[in-house]
Each structure stands twice: as structure tokens, then as C-alpha cells.
Amino acid sequence: MWDQLKLKADEAGYFCQQMYAHEKHPRIYLFYMSAFLTSARSLTFHLQKQFKKRDTQKTYEKLRDELLNNNECKYFVELRNHTEKEGYPPVKVNFLVARKAENTGNLVWYQHAGCSLFGEEEHAGFKFLDNLIRAEWDHASMSGIPAQIKYTYNFIGYPEERKSATKACQEFMETLWYFLAKFRDEWESHNDPESWDKKFDSWLSGFDNE
């Protein structure tokens, strides 16, 4: 049962990693964001189903309440309900260029353009973005030769709205992983008191089952 739960967690983590890898490709980025949100929300559903008949409701509810004390986690729970109806979360995309500072040589980033793709502030976002992508080099060079170009994404209404959506998803994934690990720890302490010895023996053997 733990193997299946770990696999579901790895699935959500994979989609989150792909968001980092595709920030320069807005459509692909949004596909992976959607996949991450769907996969992440299935984790707690899968956990409940796996342990439905194992008298764990009190443990689950206690940890769930601790999770919901966090405003960022509350946002993602609400986002889960939103995306089921709306398809995608309210998100902004920003186009940034960087040039090297003359005195230090360090990169200085400037926001060159941006738009809201979804949400109440949405206004022809994809048309604007498509035009921007086709001419991104032209736009960037108007401010001087850029050392780098990048896109950033932000959830509209997120408690720390300046934090990138990718970073917010990563932190939520880490919180979910802690939630799952804490649940396992508490469940095993009551239902499988020899679990620690079993894991320790496995660790000593180097996972050699022969």
C-alpha cells in the first residue's frame, strides 16, 4: 500500500519538475501545471481510499486540519475546486529580460511585458502572448542586448502573490510529502510497531532480498 502511495507522490513531483523545465514554453508549462494540480489533489483521495477500512479517519482528519492551518495550502485546496470547473487557475505570465550591470557584471532582470491568461483580469492574454513569443527577441533587444530571456508565472490571489507559481507548487508538493510521511509514521506506530525494525533491517541489508 505504501508503494502505490509513493508512486502517486512521485507522479505529482514529476509534473512539478517539468514545470521548471518548460517555463520558456507557456502552453507546455500550463499543461504540466494542470497535470500537477490534478495529480496532487488525487494524493489525499488515494490515501483515504487505501485506508478507508483501517480505522484511520481520526488520524487523517487531525493531519488534514493541521495542513489547512496553512494559508498557502488552503489556496491550493480552493484551487483544486476552481480548476475542476474552470479548467485552469487564474495565472499571470511575465516576460523578463536581463542585462549585465556595467559596474558589477551581475545580471539585472527587468519585466518587459506581461498579461493575465486566466481569471477576472484576463484580456486577450493568449493573443498577446503569441505575438510576444514570435517577436520576443525584437522586444528584448529594444532594451539593449539581453544576456537572458525568461518567463515567470504567478497565481492571482495567492497569499504570496510575488512568489512564482512554480515555486508555490514545489512548496505545496513538499508539504504534501510531509503530510503523507507523517500519516505513515502515525499509522505504523499504532498498527505496525515492528515497522521501524523491518526498515532498519532492510537498510542494513542494502535492499538485498536474497
Secondary structure by P-SEA (a helix, b strand, c coil): caaaaaaaaaaaaaaaaaaaaccccaaaaaaaaaaaaaaaaaaaaaaaaaacccccaaaaaaaaaaaaccaaaaaaaaaaaaaaccccccbbbbbbbbbcccccccbbbbbccccccccccccaaaaaaaaaaacaaaaaaccccccccbbbbbbcccccccccaaaaaaaaaaaaaaaaaaaaaaaaaccccaaaaaaaaaaaaccccc
